[in-house]
Amino acid sequence: MKIFPKSIKGRLFFWFFSLTSVLLITVSLFLYHEVKGIIFTSVDRTLHSQIQVITGLLHEEDGRIELELSEIIAGAYSIPRSGHYYQVLMNGRLLAASPSLADENLDLTSAKFEYYDETFRERVYTSVGPDKEPVRIKQYDFDFLDIPVSVFAAESLADSLEMIDMFKRFLLVAASVGILIISFAGLWAANHSLKPLQIFSSDIENITHKTLNKRIDVATVTNELSVLADSFNAMLDRLQKAFETERRLVADASHELKTPVTVIKTHCDVLLQRDRTKDEYVEALSTIKTVSENMGRLIKDLLSLARLDSGMLSPDGFKLIALNECIREAAQLAGPLAEKKSITINTVLKDDINITGDNDRLTEVFLNIIENAVNYNQESGTVEITEARNNNTAVISVSDTGPGIGQDDLEKIFERFYRADTSRSEGGTGLGLSISKIIVEAHGGKIKVESEFGKGSRFLINLPLTLAGMTVLIVVWF
């Protein structure tokens, strides 16, 4: 079971209430004990003064010890059960007692010992007086002419205890009211302080998928929320970019799929208009098959992009792989396409390089680049793949004898569905380089292209090495 409420307002009220309660209760207890101590100390000092007066009245006359009571017999000591009493014992026998005792003796055997006053060498007790009232008693023992004498002075605590009880009730009421006032004042302060957060929350609620261009004005929020506002705006920037990418992807995919679907539908409509010859059917079905294969490649690439965008390619699933094996496999897969165009692929790979990555995905990257080198090459051209190590860098170069890429196309080469030369795309989907870029970046690397029109193109891929923490630099020319 959770102690704290979920809301910030509830937590602030809880802490205000708890801390205020602890503080006021502690102060009240302190004041109570202090006032109680002051009252009892005042009573004890009064009793000490009375003992001093009574002691001073003892004197010797004709070999006898006498006590002149005439000087203290008046006042409260002369009123029966007035709450002010004294006794004087000599050698254990009663020498004198105040008339206020009404012929009753204070029974000190049942008294509760409180403490011993070291300063005045007096014992302090609490007992019950003649009128069944609580009394404070002080006892002073001394020798007078070698005879032990004990002087007792007592005073009723009824008024003092009533005063203490009234003060206790006052503290109880004051503390309770104080706790409520301060707690609700804290709740008001919490409401007032959380208003910027409420405004911030309202601004966020007004931002939907249709208004992703809106941003939180950092200049108008409080300092405590400025960092959160910056982070939220940055998140909106990423979301807007992702939404725009998805919208563009859907629009481009719709456009790319519309043409082959139209071709298939047109051929089917033509074939169904009347009976055709066998050759016409074969030709139409061949066209439909080619278009369907292109659609299949497009759908496959779209699924690959969707998986990559969702973060399915994670370093957690990477393994130690041989980079040269990926390149050899990619060159082998591109062999039939190169043979069809009478293009020769030469590979010269030296020391193998081990990296941590996904073997299939990296093979896909090299295959995309090598296929581009073949597709954008001249007839009977050459694709050359070499590998060399330079200090902590492995350099792999794939070059061809193609015409290169124009400067305007270089800036867009990694965009989705972009083709530098649509007339020579050889049925490509325009997604290969986009997929390659995502895969390389997922491996912690970077990819870029350099090209000089009429002399070929070069792709640079940086991948971190595994064994020595070095960097692989893959250079692709075509």
HELIX and SHEET records of a PDB file:
HELIX    1   1 ILE A    8  GLY A   56  1                                  49    
HELIX    2   2 LEU A   69  GLU A   71  5                                   3    
HELIX    3   3 GLY A   75  SER A   78  5                                   4    
HELIX    4   4 PRO A   99  LEU A  101  5                                   3    
HELIX    5   5 LEU A  108  SER A  110  5                                   3    
HELIX    6   6 ALA A  158  SER A  193  1                                  36    
HELIX    7   7 LYS A  195  GLU A  205  1                                  11    
HELIX    8   8 VAL A  218  THR A  220  5                                   3    
HELIX    9   9 ASN A  223  GLN A  273  1                                  51    
HELIX   10  10 LYS A  278  ASP A  309  1                                  32    
HELIX   11  11 PRO A  315  GLY A  317  5                                   3    
HELIX   12  12 LEU A  323  LEU A  333  1                                  11    
HELIX   13  13 GLY A  335  LYS A  340  1                                   6    
HELIX   14  14 ASN A  359  ASN A  375  1                                  17    
HELIX   15  15 GLN A  407  LEU A  410  1                                   4    
HELIX   16  16 THR A  422  ARG A  424  5                                   3    
HELIX   17  17 GLY A  432  ALA A  442  1                                  11    
SHEET    1   A 2 LEU A  58  GLU A  61  0                                        
SHEET    2   A 2 ARG A  64  LEU A  67 -1                                        
SHEET    1   B 6 ARG A  93  ALA A  97  0                                        
SHEET    2   B 6 HIS A  84  MET A  90 -1                                        
SHEET    3   B 6 ILE A 147  SER A 156 -1                                        
SHEET    4   B 6 PRO A 134  PHE A 144 -1                                        
SHEET    5   B 6 GLU A 122  VAL A 128 -1                                        
SHEET    6   B 6 LYS A 112  ASP A 117 -1                                        
SHEET    1   C 2 LYS A 319  ALA A 322  0                                        
SHEET    2   C 2 ASN A 354  GLY A 357 -1                                        
SHEET    1   D 6 THR A 344  VAL A 348  0                                        
SHEET    2   D 6 THR A 382  ASN A 390  1                                        
SHEET    3   D 6 THR A 393  ASP A 400 -1                                        
SHEET    4   D 6 THR A 471  TRP A 477  1                                        
SHEET    5   D 6 GLY A 456  PRO A 464 -1                                        
SHEET    6   D 6 LYS A 446  GLU A 452 -1                                        
END                                                                             
